[in-house]
Amino acid sequence: VFLKNNKEISLGFSCGFIKVFDIIRKKYFFELKSSNRKILLLYSHPYLNSFIISSDMHLSRLWNLSADLRRVQILSLFQNNKIISCSFRSHGRIIDFSNSQNIVKSFDFERQKWVSRHKFPTNIYCIKNNKNGRLLSIGKKEEIGIFDFRISKQVLTIFSEKNSILCTEWTHEEYGIASSGTTGTISIWDLRNNKKKNEIKFSEKVGVFLKISTDLIVTSGFSNKAIVWNYEINKKIREFSEHNQKLTSLDLTWEGKKCCTTSLDKKIIIQEI
């Protein structure tokens, strides 16, 4: 994942290490031992450049990567149930987790305490906070739930027939959300009227990765390709296919100028869009 300054990327490895790569100098400049297990989730804070969170199946660690505090672990959280997804609250110091028991839990890492817990009736595949940190999108089987933290309640359900939602991302508009899943389509939704604003179809059956920035979306499935779209005009901008094997992750800088992909071929490719 890109760090907020867009000059460094952090990478999680199957051996449990996290390495930080300097894009300008083109070299790793330090590494952390996060776990004895494979790193399954790795997220950077959208506003606090130095903070990242890493997770294996049950253990999450929060790190401060600032220049003065290199390699400092802020906290370690063990959860009995498998961690499915997590997301930072944009303007706060709260991390939201979803687990295999369909529970969303929120941890305040400044006060070092759990602050909320919400149980849902169906499987949760992904979660994502919006920019102001008030709303949470919850990807489920054939639907997206919109949860409002201010009233601790799901306030909207978006139905997506025959499509399990694997990824969601909030658009630059306050009430827009993009989703991809098992049908191989990207849907753009307007929450104000609960209607689909746009739909992009691509060749792969499953949309595993989805990142969004300004008017651009980059997505991929179980292949070596990443495709960049302008979702406002429903147009393919560029296709990246430099990897020899299927992708394991992708990320997009917040202003949409660079795309980073990793693959089973053990290569990291950063490209201008």
LUMNUMI-804272 format. One record per residue: residue number from 1; residue in one letter; x, y, z of N, C-alpha, C in turn. Coordinates in steps of 0.1 Angstrom, whole numbers. Last residue first. Layout:
# residues N
(node NUM; "a"; (X; Y; Z); (X; Y; Z); (X; Y; Z))
...
END
This chain:
# residues 273
(node 273; "i"; (0; 67; -144); (-13; 65; -152); (-14; 77; -162))
(node 272; "e"; (31; 51; -138); (23; 63; -140); (11; 60; -148))
(node 271; "q"; (36; 23; -117); (35; 29; -130); (27; 42; -129))
(node 270; "i"; (54; -2; -102); (48; 11; -99); (48; 18; -113))
(node 269; "i"; (55; -35; -92); (55; -26; -104); (47; -14; -101))
(node 268; "i"; (73; -61; -78); (65; -49; -75); (66; -39; -87))
(node 267; "k"; (72; -96; -81); (76; -83; -86); (67; -72; -81))
(node 266; "k"; (66; -123; -77); (75; -116; -68); (80; -103; -72))
(node 265; "d"; (46; -134; -91); (59; -135; -97); (70; -128; -89))
(node 264; "l"; (23; -129; -78); (30; -141; -74); (43; -143; -81))
(node 263; "s"; (25; -93; -73); (21; -105; -80); (28; -117; -74))
(node 262; "t"; (14; -59; -71); (23; -70; -67); (17; -82; -72))
(node 261; "t"; (13; -25; -82); (7; -38; -83); (18; -48; -78))
(node 260; "c"; (3; 9; -81); (13; -1; -76); (6; -15; -77))
(node 259; "c"; (0; 39; -99); (-6; 26; -96); (5; 16; -92))
(node 258; "k"; (-4; 74; -98); (5; 62; -98); (-4; 50; -93))
(node 257; "k"; (-24; 93; -97); (-13; 95; -107); (-4; 82; -108))
(node 256; "g"; (-45; 98; -79); (-47; 89; -91); (-36; 90; -101))
(node 255; "e"; (-43; 109; -55); (-46; 118; -66); (-47; 111; -79))
(node 254; "w"; (-37; 87; -39); (-50; 94; -37); (-53; 104; -48))
(node 253; "t"; (-25; 59; -58); (-23; 71; -50); (-36; 79; -49))
(node 252; "l"; (-36; 26; -54); (-36; 38; -62); (-34; 49; -53))
(node 251; "d"; (-27; -9; -55); (-31; 3; -48); (-30; 15; -58))
(node 250; "l"; (-31; -45; -52); (-29; -33; -60); (-33; -21; -52))
(node 249; "s"; (-20; -79; -50); (-25; -67; -44); (-24; -56; -54))
(node 248; "t"; (-15; -101; -65); (-18; -104; -51); (-23; -91; -44))
(node 247; "l"; (-22; -112; -99); (-19; -102; -89); (-23; -106; -75))
(node 246; "k"; (-7; -141; -115); (-18; -133; -110); (-14; -123; -100))
(node 245; "q"; (23; -135; -135); (14; -144; -128); (3; -135; -122))
(node 244; "n"; (38; -116; -148); (37; -130; -154); (27; -139; -147))
(node 243; "h"; (29; -82; -153); (32; -93; -145); (30; -106; -152))
(node 242; "e"; (20; -63; -171); (34; -66; -171); (38; -78; -162))
(node 241; "s"; (-5; -51; -178); (-3; -66; -179); (11; -70; -179))
(node 240; "f"; (-28; -26; -174); (-14; -30; -170); (-14; -45; -171))
(node 239; "e"; (-46; -4; -194); (-45; -17; -189); (-30; -21; -186))
(node 238; "r"; (-65; 26; -193); (-53; 19; -194); (-54; 5; -189))
(node 237; "i"; (-92; 35; -194); (-81; 45; -197); (-68; 37; -200))
(node 236; "k"; (-124; 28; -205); (-111; 22; -201); (-100; 32; -204))
(node 235; "k"; (-152; 47; -193); (-142; 45; -203); (-129; 38; -198))
(node 234; "n"; (-174; 61; -181); (-175; 46; -184); (-165; 43; -195))
(node 233; "i"; (-173; 86; -171); (-177; 84; -185); (-176; 70; -190))
(node 232; "e"; (-167; 81; -145); (-177; 91; -148); (-182; 90; -162))
(node 231; "y"; (-147; 63; -143); (-160; 58; -140); (-171; 68; -143))
(node 230; "n"; (-122; 54; -162); (-128; 66; -157); (-143; 63; -155))
(node 229; "w"; (-101; 27; -151); (-113; 32; -158); (-116; 46; -153))
(node 228; "v"; (-75; 4; -155); (-79; 17; -150); (-90; 22; -158))
(node 227; "i"; (-68; -29; -146); (-74; -21; -156); (-79; -8; -149))
(node 226; "a"; (-43; -54; -144); (-50; -43; -137); (-56; -33; -147))
(node 225; "k"; (-36; -89; -148); (-40; -76; -153); (-46; -67; -143))
(node 224; "n"; (-33; -115; -142); (-21; -107; -141); (-24; -92; -146))
(node 223; "s"; (-61; -126; -122); (-53; -126; -134); (-41; -117; -132))
(node 222; "f"; (-87; -125; -108); (-77; -135; -106); (-69; -136; -119))
(node 221; "g"; (-90; -90; -112); (-96; -102; -107); (-85; -112; -105))
(node 220; "s"; (-90; -54; -106); (-84; -66; -111); (-92; -78; -105))
(node 219; "t"; (-90; -18; -111); (-96; -31; -106); (-89; -43; -112))
(node 218; "v"; (-93; 16; -104); (-84; 5; -109); (-89; -8; -103))
(node 217; "i"; (-109; 45; -113); (-110; 33; -106); (-100; 23; -112))
(node 216; "l"; (-111; 81; -111); (-105; 69; -117); (-108; 57; -107))
(node 215; "d"; (-117; 106; -102); (-127; 100; -112); (-122; 87; -117))
(node 214; "t"; (-103; 102; -72); (-110; 112; -80); (-120; 106; -89))
(node 213; "s"; (-98; 68; -70); (-92; 81; -67); (-98; 91; -77))
(node 212; "i"; (-100; 34; -57); (-106; 46; -64); (-99; 58; -60))
(node 211; "k"; (-97; -1; -62); (-92; 11; -56); (-98; 23; -64))
(node 210; "l"; (-102; -35; -58); (-108; -23; -63); (-103; -11; -55))
(node 209; "f"; (-99; -70; -65); (-93; -57; -60); (-100; -45; -66))
(node 208; "v"; (-117; -89; -75); (-110; -91; -62); (-105; -78; -56))
(node 207; "g"; (-142; -96; -93); (-135; -84; -90); (-129; -85; -76))
(node 206; "v"; (-146; -123; -115); (-145; -119; -101); (-137; -106; -100))
(node 205; "k"; (-145; -127; -143); (-157; -130; -136); (-157; -125; -121))
(node 204; "e"; (-132; -102; -166); (-130; -112; -155); (-143; -114; -147))
(node 203; "s"; (-138; -82; -183); (-138; -96; -188); (-137; -106; -177))
(node 202; "f"; (-162; -58; -171); (-149; -62; -176); (-149; -77; -177))
(node 201; "k"; (-185; -31; -171); (-183; -46; -172); (-169; -48; -177))
(node 200; "i"; (-198; -7; -149); (-187; -11; -159); (-185; -26; -159))
(node 199; "e"; (-225; 15; -144); (-220; 1; -143); (-209; -1; -154))
(node 198; "n"; (-240; 40; -124); (-232; 36; -136); (-228; 21; -133))
(node 197; "k"; (-258; 44; -104); (-255; 55; -113); (-248; 51; -125))
(node 196; "k"; (-284; 27; -89); (-272; 25; -96); (-269; 37; -106))
(node 195; "k"; (-299; 43; -60); (-300; 38; -74); (-285; 36; -79))
(node 194; "n"; (-306; 56; -36); (-304; 42; -36); (-305; 36; -50))
(node 193; "n"; (-305; 83; -35); (-317; 77; -41); (-317; 62; -42))
(node 192; "r"; (-281; 87; -22); (-292; 96; -19); (-306; 91; -24))
(node 191; "l"; (-262; 70; -30); (-269; 67; -18); (-281; 76; -15))
(node 190; "d"; (-255; 57; -61); (-258; 70; -54); (-267; 67; -42))
(node 189; "w"; (-229; 35; -71); (-242; 38; -65); (-243; 52; -60))
(node 188; "i"; (-215; 17; -96); (-214; 30; -89); (-228; 33; -84))
(node 187; "s"; (-200; -15; -100); (-213; -7; -99); (-210; 6; -91))
(node 186; "i"; (-183; -36; -121); (-181; -25; -111); (-194; -17; -112))
(node 185; "t"; (-185; -71; -125); (-189; -58; -129); (-186; -48; -117))
(node 184; "g"; (-182; -98; -119); (-173; -92; -129); (-178; -78; -133))
(node 183; "t"; (-197; -111; -100); (-202; -111; -114); (-193; -104; -124))
(node 182; "t"; (-186; -109; -74); (-185; -122; -82); (-190; -122; -96))
(node 181; "g"; (-176; -75; -73); (-178; -88; -67); (-177; -99; -76))
(node 180; "s"; (-175; -41; -63); (-172; -51; -73); (-174; -65; -65))
(node 179; "s"; (-186; -6; -61); (-185; -20; -56); (-182; -30; -67))
(node 178; "a"; (-186; 27; -48); (-183; 18; -59); (-182; 4; -53))
(node 177; "i"; (-207; 54; -39); (-199; 42; -35); (-198; 33; -47))
(node 176; "g"; (-215; 87; -28); (-212; 78; -39); (-204; 66; -34))
(node 175; "y"; (-218; 111; -13); (-228; 100; -12); (-227; 90; -24))
(node 174; "e"; (-197; 128; -18); (-200; 124; -5); (-209; 112; -3))
(node 173; "e"; (-174; 119; -44); (-186; 125; -40); (-190; 120; -26))
(node 172; "h"; (-153; 102; -47); (-150; 115; -42); (-162; 123; -39))
(node 171; "t"; (-166; 70; -34); (-161; 79; -45); (-158; 93; -39))
(node 170; "w"; (-155; 43; -14); (-163; 55; -15); (-157; 64; -26))
(node 169; "e"; (-156; 8; -23); (-148; 20; -22); (-157; 32; -23))
(node 168; "t"; (-156; -27; -17); (-163; -14; -18); (-153; -3; -16))
(node 167; "c"; (-155; -61; -27); (-148; -48; -25); (-158; -37; -26))
(node 166; "l"; (-173; -82; -28); (-160; -85; -23); (-152; -72; -20))
(node 165; "i"; (-206; -91; -27); (-197; -79; -27); (-184; -82; -20))
(node 164; "s"; (-220; -114; -48); (-214; -112; -35); (-204; -101; -35))
(node 163; "n"; (-247; -113; -67); (-234; -107; -67); (-230; -106; -53))
(node 162; "k"; (-274; -116; -72); (-265; -126; -77); (-251; -122; -77))
(node 161; "e"; (-282; -81; -70); (-287; -95; -73); (-276; -104; -78))
(node 160; "s"; (-278; -61; -46); (-270; -64; -58); (-272; -79; -62))
(node 159; "f"; (-292; -35; -28); (-293; -49; -32); (-286; -51; -46))
(node 158; "i"; (-283; -17; -1); (-283; -16; -15); (-283; -31; -20))
(node 157; "t"; (-298; -3; 27); (-294; -15; 21); (-294; -14; 6))
(node 156; "l"; (-292; 20; 54); (-295; 17; 40); (-290; 4; 36))
(node 155; "v"; (-285; 21; 81); (-295; 30; 76); (-299; 28; 62))
(node 154; "q"; (-277; 3; 109); (-277; 2; 94); (-288; 11; 89))
(node 153; "k"; (-266; 22; 137); (-276; 15; 130); (-273; 14; 115))
(node 152; "s"; (-256; 42; 155); (-253; 28; 157); (-263; 19; 150))
(node 151; "i"; (-257; 68; 150); (-269; 63; 156); (-268; 48; 158))
(node 150; "r"; (-232; 73; 140); (-238; 83; 149); (-250; 78; 156))
(node 149; "f"; (-225; 53; 122); (-219; 52; 136); (-226; 62; 146))
(node 148; "d"; (-244; 37; 100); (-242; 50; 105); (-237; 49; 120))
(node 147; "f"; (-238; 16; 73); (-240; 17; 87); (-236; 31; 92))
(node 146; "i"; (-251; 1; 46); (-245; 13; 50); (-249; 16; 65))
(node 145; "g"; (-245; -30; 29); (-251; -23; 40); (-244; -10; 43))
(node 144; "i"; (-251; -44; -1); (-242; -35; 6); (-250; -29; 17))
(node 143; "e"; (-257; -78; -13); (-261; -65; -8); (-249; -57; -2))
(node 142; "e"; (-249; -104; -20); (-260; -98; -28); (-265; -84; -22))
(node 141; "k"; (-234; -108; 10); (-239; -116; -2); (-251; -108; -7))
(node 140; "k"; (-217; -76; 16); (-223; -89; 20); (-227; -97; 7))
(node 139; "g"; (-198; -49; 28); (-201; -58; 16); (-205; -72; 21))
(node 138; "i"; (-206; -20; 42); (-204; -34; 45); (-208; -43; 34))
(node 137; "s"; (-194; 12; 48); (-200; 3; 39); (-196; -11; 43))
(node 136; "l"; (-201; 36; 73); (-193; 24; 70); (-201; 16; 60))
(node 135; "l"; (-199; 70; 82); (-206; 59; 76); (-196; 48; 72))
(node 134; "r"; (-182; 88; 94); (-195; 86; 100); (-202; 74; 95))
(node 133; "g"; (-158; 96; 82); (-157; 86; 93); (-171; 83; 99))
(node 132; "n"; (-156; 111; 60); (-158; 118; 73); (-159; 109; 85))
(node 131; "k"; (-151; 92; 40); (-141; 102; 43); (-143; 109; 56))
(node 130; "n"; (-162; 59; 51); (-162; 70; 42); (-153; 81; 47))
(node 129; "n"; (-147; 27; 56); (-152; 39; 61); (-152; 50; 50))
(node 128; "k"; (-155; -6; 47); (-148; 6; 43); (-155; 18; 48))
(node 127; "i"; (-153; -42; 46); (-158; -30; 52); (-149; -18; 47))
(node 126; "c"; (-163; -74; 33); (-154; -63; 34); (-161; -51; 41))
(node 125; "y"; (-180; -96; 39); (-168; -98; 30); (-158; -87; 31))
(node 124; "i"; (-200; -111; 62); (-194; -99; 58); (-181; -102; 51))
(node 123; "n"; (-230; -131; 63); (-216; -130; 61); (-211; -116; 56))
(node 122; "t"; (-257; -118; 83); (-252; -125; 72); (-237; -122; 71))
(node 121; "p"; (-266; -103; 106); (-271; -116; 104); (-265; -124; 92))
(node 120; "f"; (-241; -88; 128); (-249; -88; 116); (-254; -102; 113))
(node 119; "k"; (-233; -69; 157); (-235; -82; 151); (-245; -81; 139))
(node 118; "h"; (-210; -47; 169); (-223; -48; 162); (-223; -62; 155))
(node 117; "r"; (-194; -27; 193); (-195; -41; 188); (-209; -43; 182))
(node 116; "s"; (-171; -2; 205); (-184; -7; 200); (-183; -21; 194))
(node 115; "v"; (-146; 2; 216); (-156; 12; 219); (-170; 8; 214))
(node 114; "w"; (-118; -11; 233); (-128; -13; 224); (-140; -4; 227))
(node 113; "k"; (-89; 10; 239); (-100; 3; 244); (-110; 1; 232))
(node 112; "q"; (-69; 32; 239); (-66; 18; 241); (-77; 9; 246))
(node 111; "r"; (-72; 58; 232); (-76; 54; 245); (-74; 39; 249))
(node 110; "e"; (-61; 54; 206); (-56; 65; 215); (-60; 62; 229))
(node 109; "f"; (-75; 35; 193); (-61; 32; 197); (-54; 43; 204))
(node 108; "d"; (-105; 21; 197); (-99; 34; 198); (-84; 32; 202))
(node 107; "f"; (-121; -2; 176); (-111; 0; 187); (-105; 14; 186))
(node 106; "s"; (-150; -20; 169); (-143; -7; 168); (-133; -5; 179))
(node 105; "k"; (-163; -47; 150); (-158; -42; 163); (-150; -29; 160))
(node 104; "v"; (-188; -65; 136); (-180; -53; 133); (-176; -48; 147))
(node 103; "i"; (-193; -99; 128); (-193; -89; 139); (-183; -78; 134))
(node 102; "n"; (-193; -124; 116); (-202; -113; 111); (-204; -102; 121))
(node 101; "q"; (-174; -141; 124); (-187; -143; 131); (-196; -132; 127))
(node 100; "s"; (-151; -133; 112); (-158; -145; 106); (-171; -148; 113))
(node 99; "n"; (-151; -97; 114); (-146; -110; 116); (-155; -121; 111))
(node 98; "s"; (-139; -63; 109); (-150; -73; 107); (-144; -87; 109))
(node 97; "f"; (-130; -33; 126); (-127; -47; 122); (-140; -55; 119))
(node 96; "d"; (-119; 0; 126); (-130; -9; 126); (-126; -23; 120))
(node 95; "i"; (-101; 22; 147); (-100; 11; 136); (-112; 2; 137))
(node 94; "i"; (-96; 56; 154); (-104; 44; 156); (-102; 34; 144))
(node 93; "r"; (-89; 82; 156); (-79; 72; 159); (-87; 59; 162))
(node 92; "g"; (-102; 102; 128); (-101; 98; 142); (-90; 88; 144))
(node 91; "h"; (-108; 106; 102); (-104; 118; 109); (-102; 114; 124))
(node 90; "s"; (-113; 79; 91); (-105; 89; 84); (-99; 100; 94))
(node 89; "r"; (-109; 49; 106); (-118; 60; 105); (-109; 72; 101))
(node 88; "f"; (-96; 21; 87); (-93; 33; 96); (-105; 43; 95))
(node 87; "s"; (-106; -12; 86); (-106; 1; 80); (-104; 12; 90))
(node 86; "c"; (-105; -47; 77); (-104; -36; 87); (-103; -23; 79))
(node 85; "s"; (-117; -82; 75); (-114; -69; 69); (-112; -58; 80))
(node 84; "i"; (-115; -106; 89); (-119; -106; 75); (-114; -93; 68))
(node 83; "i"; (-100; -125; 114); (-102; -111; 109); (-104; -112; 94))
(node 82; "k"; (-115; -152; 132); (-107; -147; 121); (-110; -133; 116))
(node 81; "n"; (-118; -147; 168); (-123; -150; 154); (-115; -145; 143))
(node 80; "n"; (-103; -137; 188); (-106; -151; 188); (-111; -156; 174))
(node 79; "q"; (-76; -114; 184); (-90; -117; 183); (-93; -131; 181))
(node 78; "f"; (-52; -92; 197); (-55; -106; 194); (-71; -108; 194))
(node 77; "l"; (-33; -65; 189); (-47; -69; 193); (-49; -83; 188))
(node 76; "s"; (-9; -42; 200); (-11; -55; 194); (-25; -60; 199))
(node 75; "l"; (4; -9; 193); (-4; -19; 200); (-5; -32; 192))
(node 74; "i"; (27; 3; 182); (18; 10; 191); (10; 1; 199))
(node 73; "q"; (60; -3; 175); (47; -9; 175); (39; -2; 186))
(node 72; "v"; (83; 14; 156); (77; 14; 169); (63; 7; 167))
(node 71; "r"; (100; 18; 134); (98; 4; 139); (91; 3; 153))
(node 70; "r"; (110; 51; 141); (111; 39; 132); (108; 26; 140))
(node 69; "l"; (104; 77; 150); (100; 65; 158); (100; 53; 149))
(node 68; "d"; (111; 97; 133); (117; 97; 147); (114; 85; 154))
(node 67; "a"; (97; 91; 110); (112; 92; 109); (118; 91; 123))
(node 66; "s"; (70; 68; 116); (76; 81; 115); (91; 81; 115))
(node 65; "l"; (54; 45; 117); (66; 45; 108); (72; 59; 107))
(node 64; "n"; (38; 27; 140); (41; 41; 137); (54; 41; 129))
(node 63; "w"; (14; 1; 137); (28; 6; 137); (28; 21; 134))
(node 62; "l"; (-6; -24; 151); (-5; -10; 147); (9; -5; 148))
(node 61; "r"; (-16; -57; 144); (-6; -48; 150); (-6; -34; 143))
(node 60; "s"; (-37; -85; 150); (-34; -72; 143); (-24; -64; 151))
(node 59; "l"; (-43; -119; 146); (-35; -109; 153); (-33; -96; 145))
(node 58; "h"; (-56; -138; 131); (-62; -134; 144); (-55; -122; 151))
(node 57; "m"; (-43; -140; 106); (-57; -145; 108); (-64; -139; 120))
(node 56; "d"; (-26; -109; 106); (-27; -122; 100); (-41; -127; 103))
(node 55; "s"; (-23; -74; 97); (-31; -85; 104); (-28; -98; 97))
(node 54; "s"; (-13; -40; 103); (-11; -53; 97); (-19; -64; 104))
(node 53; "i"; (-16; -6; 97); (-20; -17; 105); (-18; -30; 97))
(node 52; "i"; (4; 24; 100); (-2; 13; 92); (-7; 3; 102))
(node 51; "f"; (12; 59; 101); (5; 48; 107); (0; 37; 97))
(node 50; "s"; (22; 82; 89); (32; 72; 95); (25; 59; 101))
(node 49; "n"; (2; 99; 79); (11; 92; 70); (19; 80; 76))
(node 48; "l"; (-30; 101; 85); (-18; 100; 93); (-7; 92; 86))
(node 47; "y"; (-49; 97; 66); (-45; 110; 69); (-32; 111; 77))
(node 46; "p"; (-54; 70; 61); (-56; 79; 50); (-51; 93; 53))
(node 45; "h"; (-30; 45; 71); (-40; 55; 75); (-42; 66; 64))
(node 44; "s"; (-28; 15; 52); (-22; 27; 57); (-33; 37; 61))
(node 43; "y"; (-30; -20; 58); (-36; -8; 54); (-28; 4; 60))
(node 42; "l"; (-31; -54; 51); (-21; -43; 54); (-28; -30; 49))
(node 41; "l"; (-37; -88; 57); (-42; -75; 56); (-32; -64; 59))
(node 40; "l"; (-20; -110; 59); (-32; -111; 51); (-38; -97; 48))
(node 39; "i"; (11; -123; 63); (4; -110; 64); (-8; -110; 54))
(node 38; "k"; (16; -155; 77); (15; -147; 65); (7; -134; 68))
(node 37; "r"; (32; -156; 109); (23; -161; 99); (22; -151; 87))
(node 36; "n"; (46; -144; 128); (52; -157; 123); (43; -163; 112))
(node 35; "s"; (47; -108; 123); (41; -121; 127); (49; -133; 123))
(node 34; "s"; (64; -86; 119); (51; -84; 124); (45; -97; 130))
(node 33; "k"; (94; -72; 117); (88; -86; 119); (75; -84; 126))
(node 32; "l"; (102; -48; 93); (96; -51; 106); (92; -66; 106))
(node 31; "e"; (127; -29; 76); (117; -40; 76); (113; -43; 91))
(node 30; "f"; (138; -2; 54); (138; -10; 67); (127; -20; 66))
(node 29; "f"; (142; 4; 27); (151; 10; 37); (149; 6; 51))
(node 28; "y"; (145; -9; -5); (140; -11; 8); (149; -3; 18))
(node 27; "k"; (147; 13; -34); (153; 3; -25); (145; 2; -12))
(node 26; "k"; (145; 37; -49); (143; 24; -55); (150; 13; -47))
(node 25; "r"; (143; 63; -42); (157; 57; -42); (157; 43; -47))
(node 24; "i"; (116; 67; -47); (125; 75; -53); (139; 69; -54))
(node 23; "i"; (103; 47; -31); (101; 47; -46); (111; 56; -53))
(node 22; "d"; (113; 26; -7); (114; 40; -11); (113; 41; -26))
(node 21; "f"; (94; 3; 11); (102; 6; -1); (101; 20; -4))
(node 20; "v"; (93; -16; 40); (89; -3; 34); (99; 0; 23))
(node 19; "k"; (79; -48; 49); (90; -40; 44); (85; -27; 38))
(node 18; "i"; (71; -71; 73); (66; -59; 66); (79; -51; 62))
(node 17; "f"; (70; -107; 75); (77; -94; 76); (69; -83; 68))
(node 16; "g"; (58; -131; 73); (54; -123; 84); (61; -110; 85))
(node 15; "c"; (62; -145; 50); (70; -149; 61); (67; -141; 74))
(node 14; "s"; (46; -133; 31); (41; -145; 36); (49; -150; 48))
(node 13; "f"; (45; -97; 37); (51; -109; 31); (46; -122; 38))
(node 12; "g"; (35; -64; 28); (34; -75; 37); (38; -88; 30))
(node 11; "l"; (48; -32; 23); (45; -45; 17); (45; -56; 28))
(node 10; "s"; (44; 2; 17); (46; -8; 26); (41; -21; 20))
(node 9; "i"; (61; 28; -2); (50; 18; -1); (54; 8; 10))
(node 8; "e"; (66; 63; -5); (69; 50; 0); (58; 41; -1))
(node 7; "k"; (55; 86; -15); (69; 84; -18); (74; 70; -13))
(node 6; "n"; (30; 92; -7); (31; 87; -20); (46; 85; -24))
(node 5; "n"; (23; 100; 19); (32; 109; 11); (34; 105; -3))
(node 4; "k"; (9; 78; 29); (2; 90; 25); (10; 100; 17))
(node 3; "l"; (20; 48; 13); (18; 56; 24); (13; 70; 19))
(node 2; "f"; (4; 23; -7); (11; 36; -6); (9; 42; 7))
(node 1; "v"; (8; -12; 0); (0; 0; 0); (9; 12; 0))
END
